[in-house]
Amino acid sequence: MAHWEALADQDGAHRAHEVSHRNRRASIHTDDHHTWIDASGGNTDGALIKEIFDRYVDAEYLTDWADARDRLGDAATRADLARTGRQRSWDALKRIFIDAASTPPGAQPPEPVLHIAGDVHTVGEVLQAVTEHLTGEQPSLNLPPRPPDPRWARCATVTGVQLPRSAILEALLFGQVRRVVFNGAGVPVDVGRRRRFFTRAIRDALAVHTNRCVFAGCDQPLNRLQTDHTLDHQHGGPTATHNASLLCGHHNRTKNRGFTVWRDPTGTWHTYKPDGTELKPT
Protein backbone atom coordinates (compact mmCIF):
# COMPACT_ATOMS: atom_id res chain seq x y z
CA MET A 1 0.00 0.00 0.00
CA ALA A 2 2.84 2.42 0.83
CA HIS A 3 4.25 1.84 -2.67
CA TRP A 4 0.98 2.83 -4.35
CA GLU A 5 0.54 5.86 -2.06
CA ALA A 6 4.05 7.06 -2.92
CA LEU A 7 3.29 6.81 -6.65
CA ALA A 8 -0.06 8.59 -6.33
CA ASP A 9 1.20 11.44 -4.13
CA GLN A 10 4.97 11.78 -4.41
CA ASP A 11 5.10 15.15 -2.63
CA GLY A 12 2.95 13.87 0.23
CA ALA A 13 5.03 10.73 0.60
CA HIS A 14 8.22 12.79 0.66
CA ARG A 15 6.80 15.07 3.36
CA ALA A 16 5.83 12.04 5.45
CA HIS A 17 9.40 10.73 5.24
CA GLU A 18 10.74 14.18 6.19
CA VAL A 19 8.44 14.38 9.22
CA SER A 20 9.49 10.91 10.39
CA HIS A 21 13.16 11.86 10.09
CA ARG A 22 12.70 15.26 11.76
CA ASN A 23 10.84 13.68 14.70
CA ARG A 24 13.39 10.89 15.20
CA ARG A 25 13.96 9.88 18.82
CA ALA A 26 15.27 7.08 21.00
CA SER A 27 15.17 6.44 24.73
CA ILE A 28 15.84 3.62 27.17
CA HIS A 29 13.62 3.11 30.22
CA THR A 30 13.95 0.90 33.27
CA ASP A 31 11.84 -0.01 36.28
CA ASP A 32 12.42 -2.45 39.15
CA HIS A 33 12.42 -5.51 36.89
CA HIS A 34 12.44 -4.51 33.23
CA THR A 35 14.24 -2.44 30.63
CA TRP A 36 12.62 -1.36 27.39
CA ILE A 37 13.71 0.68 24.39
CA ASP A 38 11.49 3.14 22.55
CA ALA A 39 12.70 4.52 19.23
CA SER A 40 11.25 5.93 16.03
CA GLY A 41 12.70 7.51 12.90
CA GLY A 42 12.73 7.62 9.13
CA ASN A 43 12.87 4.60 6.84
CA THR A 44 16.30 5.30 5.36
CA ASP A 45 17.97 5.17 8.77
CA GLY A 46 15.62 2.40 9.87
CA ALA A 47 16.50 0.15 6.94
CA LEU A 48 20.20 0.52 7.74
CA ILE A 49 19.64 -0.18 11.46
CA LYS A 50 17.54 -3.25 10.64
CA GLU A 51 20.20 -4.59 8.28
CA ILE A 52 22.80 -4.38 11.06
CA PHE A 53 20.42 -5.84 13.65
CA ASP A 54 19.48 -8.78 11.41
CA ARG A 55 23.17 -9.63 10.89
CA TYR A 56 23.72 -9.71 14.65
CA VAL A 57 20.63 -11.87 15.19
CA ASP A 58 21.93 -14.32 12.58
CA ALA A 59 25.30 -14.43 14.36
CA GLU A 60 23.58 -15.31 17.65
CA TYR A 61 21.64 -18.07 15.89
CA LEU A 62 24.82 -19.53 14.40
CA THR A 63 26.43 -19.49 17.87
CA ASP A 64 23.51 -21.50 19.30
CA TRP A 65 23.54 -23.88 16.36
CA ALA A 66 27.27 -24.52 16.69
CA ASP A 67 26.78 -25.24 20.39
CA ALA A 68 23.94 -27.70 19.67
CA ARG A 69 26.05 -29.47 17.05
CA ASP A 70 28.96 -29.73 19.48
CA ARG A 71 26.67 -31.35 22.06
CA LEU A 72 24.48 -33.56 19.86
CA GLY A 73 26.19 -33.87 16.48
CA ASP A 74 23.95 -34.62 13.50
CA ALA A 75 20.99 -35.28 15.83
CA ALA A 76 20.75 -31.57 16.71
CA THR A 77 17.54 -29.74 15.79
CA ARG A 78 16.24 -26.23 16.37
CA ALA A 79 14.48 -27.50 19.50
CA ASP A 80 17.93 -28.10 21.01
CA LEU A 81 19.06 -24.47 20.72
CA ALA A 82 20.04 -22.94 24.05
CA ARG A 83 18.03 -19.73 23.55
CA THR A 84 14.69 -18.77 22.06
CA GLY A 85 14.46 -16.44 19.09
CA ARG A 86 13.33 -13.60 21.38
CA GLN A 87 16.28 -14.15 23.69
CA ARG A 88 18.72 -14.13 20.78
CA SER A 89 17.25 -10.88 19.46
CA TRP A 90 17.81 -9.15 22.82
CA ASP A 91 21.33 -10.55 23.09
CA ALA A 92 22.02 -9.34 19.54
CA LEU A 93 20.94 -5.82 20.47
CA LYS A 94 23.15 -5.89 23.57
CA ARG A 95 26.09 -7.07 21.43
CA ILE A 96 25.61 -4.12 19.06
CA PHE A 97 25.95 -1.69 21.98
CA ILE A 98 28.97 -3.55 23.39
CA ASP A 99 30.73 -3.59 20.02
CA ALA A 100 30.01 0.11 19.51
CA ALA A 101 31.40 0.98 22.95
CA SER A 102 34.46 -1.22 22.31
CA THR A 103 35.49 0.64 19.15
CA PRO A 104 38.60 2.74 19.90
CA PRO A 105 38.18 6.50 19.41
CA GLY A 106 39.12 7.51 15.88
CA ALA A 107 39.02 3.93 14.58
CA GLN A 108 37.50 3.32 11.15
CA PRO A 109 34.33 1.28 11.76
CA PRO A 110 33.14 -1.24 9.17
CA GLU A 111 30.63 0.20 6.72
CA PRO A 112 27.35 -1.73 6.53
CA VAL A 113 25.93 -2.27 3.05
CA LEU A 114 22.37 -1.20 2.25
CA HIS A 115 21.03 -2.12 -1.20
CA ILE A 116 18.57 0.38 -2.68
CA ALA A 117 16.63 -0.44 -5.83
CA GLY A 118 15.46 2.38 -8.08
CA ASP A 119 14.00 2.07 -11.56
CA VAL A 120 15.60 4.07 -14.37
CA HIS A 121 12.74 6.60 -14.48
CA THR A 122 12.78 7.31 -10.75
CA VAL A 123 16.58 7.71 -10.79
CA GLY A 124 16.33 9.91 -13.88
CA GLU A 125 13.66 12.12 -12.31
CA VAL A 126 15.80 12.56 -9.19
CA LEU A 127 18.79 13.60 -11.32
CA GLN A 128 16.57 15.89 -13.37
CA ALA A 129 15.17 17.61 -10.26
CA VAL A 130 18.62 18.10 -8.71
CA THR A 131 20.08 19.50 -11.94
CA GLU A 132 17.16 21.88 -12.36
CA HIS A 133 17.50 23.03 -8.74
CA LEU A 134 21.25 23.69 -9.06
CA THR A 135 21.36 25.19 -12.55
CA GLY A 136 17.85 26.42 -13.22
CA GLU A 137 17.84 24.38 -16.42
CA GLN A 138 15.86 21.23 -17.14
CA PRO A 139 18.16 18.60 -18.67
CA SER A 140 17.05 16.11 -21.31
CA LEU A 141 18.00 12.59 -20.17
CA ASN A 142 16.39 10.78 -23.14
CA LEU A 143 14.68 8.25 -20.88
CA PRO A 144 12.62 5.48 -22.51
CA PRO A 145 8.83 5.62 -22.07
CA ARG A 146 7.72 4.77 -18.54
CA PRO A 147 6.12 1.28 -18.41
CA PRO A 148 2.32 1.43 -17.97
CA ASP A 149 2.47 -0.98 -15.01
CA PRO A 150 3.25 1.14 -11.90
CA ARG A 151 4.70 -1.91 -10.12
CA TRP A 152 7.91 -1.31 -12.08
CA ALA A 153 8.50 1.94 -10.22
CA ARG A 154 10.97 1.33 -7.38
CA CYS A 155 12.46 3.35 -4.58
CA ALA A 156 12.99 0.84 -1.81
CA THR A 157 15.47 -1.49 -0.21
CA VAL A 158 15.71 -4.93 -1.81
CA THR A 159 13.85 -6.28 1.24
CA GLY A 160 10.85 -4.07 0.40
CA VAL A 161 11.17 -1.08 2.76
CA GLN A 162 9.80 2.01 0.98
CA LEU A 163 12.28 4.91 0.96
CA PRO A 164 12.07 8.60 0.07
CA ARG A 165 13.57 9.63 -3.25
CA SER A 166 16.31 11.44 -1.36
CA ALA A 167 17.70 7.98 -0.53
CA ILE A 168 18.46 7.49 -4.23
CA LEU A 169 20.27 10.81 -4.29
CA GLU A 170 22.34 9.77 -1.25
CA ALA A 171 23.16 6.47 -2.94
CA LEU A 172 24.23 8.24 -6.14
CA LEU A 173 26.43 10.66 -4.20
CA PHE A 174 28.02 8.35 -1.65
CA GLY A 175 27.41 4.78 -2.77
CA GLN A 176 28.09 2.57 -5.74
CA VAL A 177 25.69 2.17 -8.66
CA ARG A 178 25.08 -1.02 -10.60
CA ARG A 179 22.98 -1.30 -13.76
CA VAL A 180 20.66 -4.30 -13.91
CA VAL A 181 18.51 -5.08 -16.98
CA PHE A 182 15.25 -7.04 -16.63
CA ASN A 183 13.05 -8.59 -19.28
CA GLY A 184 9.28 -8.19 -19.42
CA ALA A 185 8.74 -11.00 -16.89
CA GLY A 186 10.98 -9.36 -14.31
CA VAL A 187 13.90 -11.74 -14.84
CA PRO A 188 17.35 -10.09 -14.59
CA VAL A 189 19.08 -10.72 -17.92
CA ASP A 190 22.20 -8.57 -17.84
CA VAL A 191 24.59 -7.76 -15.04
CA GLY A 192 27.95 -8.00 -16.77
CA ARG A 193 30.14 -10.85 -17.94
CA ARG A 194 29.47 -14.47 -16.98
CA ARG A 195 31.53 -16.32 -14.37
CA ARG A 196 31.65 -19.85 -13.05
CA PHE A 197 30.92 -18.82 -9.48
CA PHE A 198 28.10 -16.39 -8.85
CA THR A 199 29.40 -12.91 -8.17
CA ARG A 200 27.98 -10.52 -5.62
CA ALA A 201 26.71 -8.52 -8.60
CA ILE A 202 24.47 -11.38 -9.73
CA ARG A 203 23.13 -11.89 -6.21
CA ASP A 204 22.37 -8.16 -5.96
CA ALA A 205 20.51 -8.28 -9.29
CA LEU A 206 18.36 -11.21 -8.14
CA ALA A 207 17.60 -9.53 -4.83
CA VAL A 208 16.07 -6.51 -6.59
CA HIS A 209 13.27 -8.79 -7.86
CA THR A 210 13.20 -11.62 -5.28
CA ASN A 211 13.82 -11.13 -1.57
CA ARG A 212 12.55 -14.50 -0.28
CA CYS A 213 13.57 -18.12 -0.85
CA VAL A 214 11.94 -19.22 -4.13
CA PHE A 215 11.18 -22.77 -2.86
CA ALA A 216 7.41 -23.21 -2.51
CA GLY A 217 6.14 -22.29 0.96
CA CYS A 218 9.47 -20.93 2.26
CA ASP A 219 9.75 -17.35 3.51
CA GLN A 220 13.39 -17.20 4.62
CA PRO A 221 14.59 -13.60 4.09
CA LEU A 222 17.32 -12.34 1.80
CA ASN A 223 20.14 -12.34 4.35
CA ARG A 224 19.76 -16.13 4.79
CA LEU A 225 19.74 -17.05 1.10
CA GLN A 226 22.32 -18.61 -1.19
CA THR A 227 22.69 -18.08 -4.94
CA ASP A 228 22.29 -21.30 -6.93
CA HIS A 229 22.07 -22.51 -10.54
CA THR A 230 18.45 -23.21 -11.54
CA LEU A 231 19.74 -25.70 -14.13
CA ASP A 232 22.81 -27.27 -12.53
CA HIS A 233 26.16 -26.25 -13.96
CA GLN A 234 27.07 -29.92 -14.44
CA HIS A 235 24.05 -30.27 -16.74
CA GLY A 236 25.02 -27.31 -18.87
CA GLY A 237 23.41 -24.52 -16.88
CA PRO A 238 25.23 -21.22 -17.42
CA THR A 239 26.43 -18.97 -14.63
CA ALA A 240 24.21 -16.04 -15.51
CA THR A 241 21.35 -14.10 -13.97
CA HIS A 242 18.65 -15.81 -16.04
CA ASN A 243 19.79 -19.20 -14.65
CA ALA A 244 20.15 -18.09 -11.04
CA SER A 245 17.86 -18.54 -8.06
CA LEU A 246 17.92 -17.57 -4.39
CA LEU A 247 17.38 -20.46 -1.98
CA CYS A 248 17.87 -20.85 1.76
CA GLY A 249 20.56 -23.33 2.79
CA HIS A 250 18.03 -26.05 3.65
CA HIS A 251 16.22 -25.91 0.31
CA ASN A 252 19.46 -25.54 -1.63
CA ARG A 253 20.42 -28.94 -0.23
CA THR A 254 16.87 -30.27 -0.75
CA LYS A 255 17.10 -29.37 -4.45
CA ASN A 256 20.03 -31.76 -4.75
CA ARG A 257 17.82 -34.64 -3.55
CA GLY A 258 15.55 -34.69 -6.58
CA PHE A 259 13.50 -31.52 -6.10
CA THR A 260 13.62 -28.88 -8.83
CA VAL A 261 12.69 -25.21 -9.03
CA TRP A 262 11.78 -23.50 -12.29
CA ARG A 263 10.74 -20.00 -13.32
CA ASP A 264 8.07 -19.77 -16.00
CA PRO A 265 7.99 -17.06 -18.73
CA THR A 266 5.85 -14.79 -16.50
CA GLY A 267 8.55 -14.77 -13.79
CA THR A 268 6.63 -17.06 -11.40
CA TRP A 269 8.61 -19.74 -9.54
CA HIS A 270 7.44 -23.38 -9.35
CA THR A 271 8.73 -26.25 -7.20
CA TYR A 272 8.51 -29.91 -8.25
CA LYS A 273 8.90 -33.07 -6.17
CA PRO A 274 11.14 -35.97 -7.30
CA ASP A 275 8.04 -37.71 -8.76
CA GLY A 276 7.35 -34.71 -11.02
CA THR A 277 4.29 -33.34 -9.21
CA GLU A 278 4.25 -29.66 -8.35
CA LEU A 279 4.62 -28.65 -4.71
CA LYS A 280 2.12 -25.91 -3.93
CA PRO A 281 2.82 -23.25 -1.26
CA THR A 282 0.97 -23.83 2.01
N, C-alpha and C positions, 0 to 999 in steps of 0.2 A: 504493500500500500504506500509506503514512504517513497518508493521509486516512482509510482504514478503521480503522487502529489508533487514531487520535485519537478517532473516534466510539465505538469499542468500550470504550476506557479513557481517558476524558477526564482523570482525575486523574493517571494514569501518563504520559500525553503531556505534561501541563503540567509534571510533575516533570522529565521529560527535557529540555524547553526550559529550565527553570530551571538544571539542571546544566550544560548547554551554555553558558549565559550566565555562570554563576558561574565556570566554568573557562576563560573566554576568555583568549586569549594571542596574541601576535604577536612574531616575532623575525626578524632579518635576519642571514644568515651569509655569510661569504666564505672562499675559499681562494685559492690562487695564481692560479687562472684563472676561477673562477666565483663568482657571487653567487646565493643563493636565499633565498626568503621562505617562512616557515612560520607560518601563522596559523589560528586556529580560534575559533569563537564561536557565538552563538545565531542563529537564523534571522531574527529581526526586524532585527538589525543587519546580518546578511549580505545580506538582500534589498536593503537601502538601499545598501550598499557595491557590490553587483553592478549596481544601477541606474546608479550614478555611473560605474563602470568601463565598462559597456557603452556609455554615451554617449561616453566618451573614445575607446574603440575605434572607434566609428562615425566620430568626427571624424578619426581617423588614416586611416581608409579613404577618406573624402572628400578628404583632402589628396592621397593617392596617386592617386585617380581624376582629380582636377583636373590633376595633373601629367601623367598619361598623355594626357589630352585636349589639353593644351597642346602636347605633343610630336607626337601622332599624329592628332589630330582625331577624326572619326567612326570611324576604323579602330581606335581603342583598344579593347582587351578586358581582362579581368581578368588575363590572362597577361602584360600589359605593365606591371602595377603594380610599383613600385620595391621594395616590401617584401612579405614573406610575411605571412600572417595571424598567425603566431606572433611575428614581429618587431614588427608593429603593436601587438599586445597588450602586449608589454614596454614599447614606447615610450609607450603610453597610460598604463601604470602609472607610469612615470617622470614623465610630464607632470602626473599628479595630485599627486605629491609636490612638483614644482616650483611648481605653482600654489598649493598650500597654503602653501609657504614664502614665496611672493611676496605673500601677503595681508598688508597693513599691520596692525599690532597695533590692536585695537579696531574694525577695519572690519567691516561687516555682510556676511557671506558669503552667496552665493545659497543658497536653501533647495531641496534636491532634492525631487522629488515622488515619493512611493511610494503606489501605489493598493492598498488592501486591500479585499477583497470578503468581506462577511459576510452570511449570510442573516438574515432577520428574527427567526427563532427564536434563533439563536446570539447576535445582538446583544441581543435581549430578555433572554435568560438571563444575559448579562454584567451588564446593568443591574439585573436582579433581585438577583443575588448581591451587587453593590456596595451597593445600597440596603439589603439585609438586614444586611450587615456594618456599615454606618454607623449605621443606625437601630434594628436589632433587629427590624424589621417586614418582612414579606414582601409586597411590592406586587403588585397585580393589574394586569397590562399588557394583558389581553384579547387575547392573541395568537391568531391563527387556528390550527386544528389543524396539527400538523407533518406535512408530506407523508410518505407511507410510503416513498418512495424516498430512501435516505440520501445519494445523490449530490447532493441539493439543499442539504445542509448545507455551508456554506463558512466557512472562516477561513483565508484564504490571500491572497497577492498575486495580481494578475490574470495573472501569468506562471506561477502554479502552485506557488509555494513555500509549504509549510504553515507556519502561524504559530501561536504560543500565543494563547489567548483574550485575554491581557493586551494584545496588539497592538491588538485592537478597542477596548479601554478607552483606550489611548493615543490612538488615532485620534479617538475621541469627545471626549476632553479637549482635544487640541491640534490636531486637523486639521479638515477640512471634511467634511460628510456629504452624500451625494447619494442620494436614493431612486430606485431603478430597478425597474420592474415587468416581469416576464416572464410569457409565457403558458405553457401546459402543455408546449410543445415547446422551451422554453428560448429563445424569441425575445424580445428586449427590445421592449416595446410602449408604454412610457410613460417619458419622461424630460423632460417639460416641453413648451413650445410649439414648433411647427415653425418652421424657418428655411430660407432658400434654401441657405446654405452650412452644412455640418455643423459644429456646435459641438463644443467639447471635451467637453461633457456627453454628447453622443451617442457620441463615440468611447470615452469611459470606460465607457458602458453596454455597448457591443459587446465591449469587452475583458474584461468580467467573464465572458462566456460563450465568447469566441473569442480565443485569444492566438497564433494562427498565421495566415498567409495562407490564405484559403479556396479558392484555386485548387488544383485537383487535383494532388497530388504536391509541393506547395511547403511548405517548413517555415520560411520566413523569420519571425523572432520579432516580437513586438509593436512594439518600438521602431523597426522598419523598415517599418511598414505605413502605408497611406494609407486614409482613409475615402472610400468611393465609393457612388454610387447603384447598387443592383442593377438596377432598371429605370431607364434614363437619364432625367434630368430633362426632356430635350427630347422624350421620348416619353410624358410625363405622370407619371413617377415622382416621388412626393412626397419631400421632405426630412424623413424621419422614421426612427426606429430600425428599424421593420419593413422598410424598403426600403434599409437600409444594409448594407455589407459592408466587411471589412478585407482589402485586397490590398496586396502589395508593389508598388513602383513599376514593376517590369518587367511584372507581370501586370495591373496597372491599365492600362498602355498596350496590352498584348496584347488585353485585353477590347474595346478600341476597334477591333480589326482583325477583328471577326467572331466572336470567342469570347464565350460568355455564361456567367455563373454564376447559380445558382438554388438557393434553400433550400426543401426540401419541407416538408410539414406536420409532420414529426417533428423538424425542426431540422437535418437533414443537408444539407450543401452538395453540389451537383453542378456539373460543368464540361462544357460542350458545345463541340465544334469548329464552325467555320463551316458544315460540311456537315450539322450536326444530330446527329452521333453523339456519345455521351458519352465524355469523356476520363477514364479510370480512373487512380487514383493508382498510381504504380510503387513 
